[in-house]
Amino acid sequence: MQKGYLTFFLMLFFLTINAQFKVGKIYLKDGNIKNGLIKERKFGGIKYKDNENSKAKPYDYNHITGYDITEKGVVKYRYKKVGSNFPQIMKVVRLGKINLYNIIVANREISTRIKVSTSLLYFMEKNTVTIRIGRKFNKIELNFFEDCPLLLKKIKKKEFKKKDVYKIVNFYNNNCI
C-alpha cells in the first residue's frame, strides 16, 4: 500500500514540474525566433528548451527582446527600457502607433501588520520611447499626444480620464496620424 502512495506522489510531482513549462516562442536579439517550451523565472528572465527532452537554458534581456506564451490564447511579453533603468519584462496590452504595456508589482506595507497587495502599472511606447503612466496626466504624457489635437482636446475636457488608458490608446491608434 505504501508503495502505491509513493508511486502516485512521484507521478504527481513530475507532472507538476513538467507543467511549469508552457508552449511559446522567444525572440532573439539577432532577429531569429525559436519555438519551444518556456518557464518564467521568479527573479527575471526565462528558461527555454526546444522540447520536453532537451535541457533548459536561461535567457534574459541580454539575449532576447521578448517572448510569447500560448496558454488560453497568446500572451506577449517584451523587454522595455524606461529611462536609464535596466530593461524589464512587460506584458503587451495593445500594439499600434502607441503601444500599451503593463506590469504587476507587489506592494508591502509594514506597520502593526504586514500587508501585501499588487498594483498594475501601465507604460506607453511611441517611436521607441517608453514612459510610465502615473496617476495624473503630466506634461510628458500629454506630449505623447501632441500630434493629435483632437485627443488632447478630449483629455483636457475630461472626456478621457487617466483610468481610460485603454480607450485613450485605442482612440489614438484609430483616429490620429
VOLOVEX-251981 format. One record per residue (C-alpha): residue number from 1; x, y, z; residue in one letter. Coordinates in nm, 4 decimals, decimal comma, padded with zeros to 6 digits, always signed. Layout:
<pts>
{i:NUM x:X y:Y z:Z aa:A}
...
</pts>
This chain:
<pts>
{i:1 x:+00,0000 y:+00,0000 z:+00,0000 aa:M}
{i:2 x:+00,2842 y:+00,2409 z:+00,0887 aa:Q}
{i:3 x:+00,4471 y:+00,1733 z:-00,2478 aa:K}
{i:4 x:+00,1265 y:+00,2788 z:-00,4263 aa:G}
{i:5 x:+00,1207 y:+00,6147 z:-00,2447 aa:Y}
{i:6 x:+00,4856 y:+00,6753 z:-00,3223 aa:L}
{i:7 x:+00,4339 y:+00,5983 z:-00,6911 aa:T}
{i:8 x:+00,1278 y:+00,8283 z:-00,7036 aa:F}
{i:9 x:+00,3161 y:+01,1099 z:-00,5273 aa:F}
{i:10 x:+00,6183 y:+01,0823 z:-00,7580 aa:L}
{i:11 x:+00,3962 y:+01,0762 z:-01,0656 aa:M}
{i:12 x:+00,2091 y:+01,3850 z:-00,9442 aa:L}
{i:13 x:+00,5390 y:+01,5591 z:-00,8619 aa:F}
{i:14 x:+00,6849 y:+01,5025 z:-01,2090 aa:F}
{i:15 x:+00,3618 y:+01,6115 z:-01,3795 aa:L}
{i:16 x:+00,3696 y:+01,9344 z:-01,1772 aa:T}
{i:17 x:+00,7324 y:+02,0031 z:-01,2674 aa:I}
{i:18 x:+00,6712 y:+01,9497 z:-01,6398 aa:N}
{i:19 x:+00,3540 y:+02,1583 z:-01,6270 aa:A}
{i:20 x:+00,5580 y:+02,4677 z:-01,5404 aa:Q}
{i:21 x:+00,6946 y:+02,4870 z:-01,8944 aa:F}
{i:22 x:+00,4482 y:+02,6367 z:-02,1418 aa:K}
{i:23 x:+00,4444 y:+02,6319 z:-02,5203 aa:V}
{i:24 x:+00,5770 y:+02,9546 z:-02,6665 aa:G}
{i:25 x:+00,8353 y:+03,1330 z:-02,8735 aa:K}
{i:26 x:+01,1287 y:+03,3557 z:-02,7919 aa:I}
{i:27 x:+01,2568 y:+03,6487 z:-02,9965 aa:Y}
{i:28 x:+01,6347 y:+03,6545 z:-03,0024 aa:L}
{i:29 x:+01,8213 y:+03,9834 z:-03,0319 aa:K}
{i:30 x:+01,9716 y:+03,8717 z:-03,3637 aa:D}
{i:31 x:+01,6203 y:+03,8606 z:-03,5145 aa:G}
{i:32 x:+01,5728 y:+03,4831 z:-03,5028 aa:N}
{i:33 x:+01,2661 y:+03,3232 z:-03,3456 aa:I}
{i:34 x:+01,2673 y:+02,9903 z:-03,1598 aa:K}
{i:35 x:+00,9575 y:+02,7835 z:-03,0878 aa:N}
{i:36 x:+00,9663 y:+02,5593 z:-02,7819 aa:G}
{i:37 x:+00,8850 y:+02,5483 z:-02,4121 aa:L}
{i:38 x:+00,9176 y:+02,8449 z:-02,1755 aa:I}
{i:39 x:+00,9233 y:+02,8724 z:-01,7989 aa:K}
{i:40 x:+00,9155 y:+03,2184 z:-01,6419 aa:E}
{i:41 x:+01,1674 y:+03,2698 z:-01,3627 aa:R}
{i:42 x:+01,0669 y:+03,4496 z:-01,0427 aa:K}
{i:43 x:+01,3564 y:+03,6946 z:-01,0445 aa:F}
{i:44 x:+01,3595 y:+03,7794 z:-01,4127 aa:G}
{i:45 x:+01,4287 y:+03,6060 z:-01,7354 aa:G}
{i:46 x:+01,3062 y:+03,2719 z:-01,8564 aa:I}
{i:47 x:+01,4201 y:+02,9168 z:-01,9050 aa:K}
{i:48 x:+01,3777 y:+02,7839 z:-02,2567 aa:Y}
{i:49 x:+01,4034 y:+02,4407 z:-02,4078 aa:K}
{i:50 x:+01,3386 y:+02,3180 z:-02,7605 aa:D}
{i:51 x:+01,1292 y:+02,0202 z:-02,6480 aa:N}
{i:52 x:+01,0388 y:+01,8069 z:-02,3449 aa:E}
{i:53 x:+01,3624 y:+01,6083 z:-02,3671 aa:N}
{i:54 x:+01,6083 y:+01,8934 z:-02,4156 aa:S}
{i:55 x:+01,7968 y:+02,0760 z:-02,1437 aa:K}
{i:56 x:+01,6617 y:+02,4142 z:-02,0296 aa:A}
{i:57 x:+01,8743 y:+02,7214 z:-02,0994 aa:K}
{i:58 x:+01,8319 y:+03,0588 z:-01,9229 aa:P}
{i:59 x:+01,7579 y:+03,3749 z:-02,1237 aa:Y}
{i:60 x:+01,7117 y:+03,7372 z:-02,0182 aa:D}
{i:61 x:+01,7190 y:+04,0865 z:-02,1718 aa:Y}
{i:62 x:+02,0815 y:+04,0334 z:-02,2754 aa:N}
{i:63 x:+01,9735 y:+03,7544 z:-02,5130 aa:H}
{i:64 x:+01,6107 y:+03,8159 z:-02,6125 aa:I}
{i:65 x:+01,3748 y:+04,1049 z:-02,6852 aa:T}
{i:66 x:+01,0725 y:+03,9146 z:-02,5555 aa:G}
{i:67 x:+00,8630 y:+03,6018 z:-02,5707 aa:Y}
{i:68 x:+00,5100 y:+03,4796 z:-02,6341 aa:D}
{i:69 x:+00,3371 y:+03,2141 z:-02,4267 aa:I}
{i:70 x:+00,0491 y:+03,0149 z:-02,5719 aa:T}
{i:71 x:-00,1961 y:+02,9391 z:-02,2943 aa:E}
{i:72 x:-00,5648 y:+03,0128 z:-02,3494 aa:K}
{i:73 x:-00,4575 y:+03,2350 z:-02,6386 aa:G}
{i:74 x:-00,1234 y:+03,4057 z:-02,6953 aa:V}
{i:75 x:+00,0164 y:+03,6318 z:-02,4240 aa:V}
{i:76 x:+00,3048 y:+03,8514 z:-02,5387 aa:K}
{i:77 x:+00,5866 y:+03,9889 z:-02,3233 aa:Y}
{i:78 x:+00,8575 y:+04,2311 z:-02,4313 aa:R}
{i:79 x:+01,1606 y:+04,3819 z:-02,2612 aa:Y}
{i:80 x:+01,1318 y:+04,7597 z:-02,2443 aa:K}
{i:81 x:+01,3705 y:+05,0152 z:-02,1031 aa:K}
{i:82 x:+01,2194 y:+05,3102 z:-01,9183 aa:V}
{i:83 x:+01,4634 y:+05,5969 z:-01,8729 aa:G}
{i:84 x:+01,8073 y:+05,4824 z:-01,7623 aa:S}
{i:85 x:+01,6782 y:+05,1718 z:-01,5815 aa:N}
{i:86 x:+01,7529 y:+04,8153 z:-01,6851 aa:F}
{i:87 x:+01,5048 y:+04,6683 z:-01,9329 aa:P}
{i:88 x:+01,2139 y:+04,4980 z:-01,7623 aa:Q}
{i:89 x:+00,9669 y:+04,2478 z:-01,8958 aa:I}
{i:90 x:+00,6222 y:+04,3904 z:-01,9687 aa:M}
{i:91 x:+00,3001 y:+04,2315 z:-02,0844 aa:K}
{i:92 x:+00,1801 y:+04,3626 z:-02,4208 aa:V}
{i:93 x:-00,1714 y:+04,5056 z:-02,3847 aa:V}
{i:94 x:-00,2150 y:+04,6914 z:-02,7170 aa:R}
{i:95 x:+00,0053 y:+04,7354 z:-03,0237 aa:L}
{i:96 x:-00,0264 y:+05,0196 z:-03,2718 aa:G}
{i:97 x:+00,1112 y:+05,3679 z:-03,3282 aa:K}
{i:98 x:+00,1236 y:+05,3849 z:-02,9493 aa:I}
{i:99 x:+00,1892 y:+05,0559 z:-02,7698 aa:N}
{i:100 x:+00,0476 y:+04,9872 z:-02,4249 aa:L}
{i:101 x:+00,2187 y:+04,7576 z:-02,1743 aa:Y}
{i:102 x:+00,1675 y:+04,6681 z:-01,8104 aa:N}
{i:103 x:+00,3456 y:+04,5024 z:-01,5218 aa:I}
{i:104 x:+00,2196 y:+04,3773 z:-01,1881 aa:I}
{i:105 x:+00,4129 y:+04,4967 z:-00,8846 aa:V}
{i:106 x:+00,3820 y:+04,3815 z:-00,5251 aa:A}
{i:107 x:+00,3340 y:+04,6470 z:-00,2586 aa:N}
{i:108 x:+00,4234 y:+04,5820 z:+00,1040 aa:R}
{i:109 x:+00,3147 y:+04,7852 z:+00,3996 aa:E}
{i:110 x:+00,4754 y:+04,7210 z:+00,7344 aa:I}
{i:111 x:+00,3023 y:+04,8728 z:+01,0320 aa:S}
{i:112 x:+00,1379 y:+04,6733 z:+01,3052 aa:T}
{i:113 x:+00,0729 y:+04,4040 z:+01,0438 aa:R}
{i:114 x:+00,2362 y:+04,3219 z:+00,7154 aa:I}
{i:115 x:+00,0057 y:+04,3844 z:+00,4204 aa:K}
{i:116 x:+00,0863 y:+04,2719 z:+00,0701 aa:V}
{i:117 x:-00,1101 y:+04,3907 z:-00,2306 aa:S}
{i:118 x:-00,0492 y:+04,4176 z:-00,6015 aa:T}
{i:119 x:-00,0793 y:+04,7095 z:-00,8411 aa:S}
{i:120 x:-00,0938 y:+04,7265 z:-01,2165 aa:L}
{i:121 x:+00,1451 y:+04,9799 z:-01,3699 aa:L}
{i:122 x:+00,0963 y:+05,0961 z:-01,7281 aa:Y}
{i:123 x:+00,3555 y:+05,2069 z:-01,9807 aa:F}
{i:124 x:+00,3165 y:+05,3679 z:-02,3230 aa:M}
{i:125 x:+00,5637 y:+05,3429 z:-02,6084 aa:E}
{i:126 x:+00,5830 y:+05,5621 z:-02,9148 aa:K}
{i:127 x:+00,8766 y:+05,5831 z:-03,1563 aa:N}
{i:128 x:+01,0887 y:+05,3544 z:-02,9315 aa:T}
{i:129 x:+01,0413 y:+05,5832 z:-02,6273 aa:V}
{i:130 x:+00,8713 y:+05,4140 z:-02,3327 aa:T}
{i:131 x:+00,7233 y:+05,6078 z:-02,0407 aa:I}
{i:132 x:+00,5383 y:+05,5104 z:-01,7261 aa:R}
{i:133 x:+00,1865 y:+05,6421 z:-01,6887 aa:I}
{i:134 x:+00,1321 y:+05,7954 z:-01,3470 aa:G}
{i:135 x:-00,1872 y:+05,8687 z:-01,1541 aa:R}
{i:136 x:-00,2441 y:+06,2067 z:-01,3200 aa:K}
{i:137 x:-00,1642 y:+06,3284 z:-01,6691 aa:F}
{i:138 x:+00,1588 y:+06,5208 z:-01,6702 aa:N}
{i:139 x:+00,3347 y:+06,7212 z:-01,9392 aa:K}
{i:140 x:+00,5473 y:+06,4272 z:-02,0616 aa:I}
{i:141 x:+00,2422 y:+06,2042 z:-02,1067 aa:E}
{i:142 x:+00,0469 y:+06,4766 z:-02,2828 aa:L}
{i:143 x:+00,3453 y:+06,5309 z:-02,5164 aa:N}
{i:144 x:+00,2880 y:+06,1746 z:-02,6424 aa:F}
{i:145 x:-00,0381 y:+06,3024 z:-02,7910 aa:F}
{i:146 x:+00,0839 y:+06,6399 z:-02,9227 aa:E}
{i:147 x:+00,0376 y:+06,5205 z:-03,2811 aa:D}
{i:148 x:-00,3321 y:+06,4507 z:-03,2121 aa:C}
{i:149 x:-00,5090 y:+06,7755 z:-03,1170 aa:P}
{i:150 x:-00,8483 y:+06,6032 z:-03,1070 aa:L}
{i:151 x:-00,7324 y:+06,3615 z:-02,8365 aa:L}
{i:152 x:-00,5663 y:+06,6395 z:-02,6359 aa:L}
{i:153 x:-00,8904 y:+06,8336 z:-02,6501 aa:K}
{i:154 x:-01,0872 y:+06,5322 z:-02,5212 aa:K}
{i:155 x:-00,8396 y:+06,4816 z:-02,2344 aa:I}
{i:156 x:-00,8492 y:+06,8491 z:-02,1364 aa:K}
{i:157 x:-01,2317 y:+06,8428 z:-02,1430 aa:K}
{i:158 x:-01,2108 y:+06,5322 z:-01,9197 aa:K}
{i:159 x:-01,3912 y:+06,3149 z:-02,1741 aa:E}
{i:160 x:-01,0993 y:+06,0785 z:-02,1251 aa:F}
{i:161 x:-00,9548 y:+06,0345 z:-01,7788 aa:K}
{i:162 x:-00,6386 y:+05,8615 z:-01,6695 aa:K}
{i:163 x:-00,8288 y:+05,5412 z:-01,5885 aa:K}
{i:164 x:-00,9392 y:+05,5280 z:-01,9541 aa:D}
{i:165 x:-00,5887 y:+05,4388 z:-02,0694 aa:V}
{i:166 x:-00,7169 y:+05,1599 z:-02,2996 aa:Y}
{i:167 x:-00,9665 y:+05,3959 z:-02,4620 aa:K}
{i:168 x:-00,7039 y:+05,6683 z:-02,4992 aa:I}
{i:169 x:-00,4546 y:+05,4393 z:-02,6711 aa:V}
{i:170 x:-00,7273 y:+05,2896 z:-02,8926 aa:N}
{i:171 x:-00,8523 y:+05,6392 z:-02,9844 aa:F}
{i:172 x:-00,5010 y:+05,7499 z:-03,0759 aa:Y}
{i:173 x:-00,4268 y:+05,4357 z:-03,2762 aa:N}
{i:174 x:-00,7569 y:+05,4537 z:-03,4670 aa:N}
{i:175 x:-00,8021 y:+05,8296 z:-03,5165 aa:N}
{i:176 x:-00,4648 y:+06,0027 z:-03,5138 aa:C}
{i:177 x:-00,1927 y:+06,0355 z:-03,7795 aa:I}
</pts>
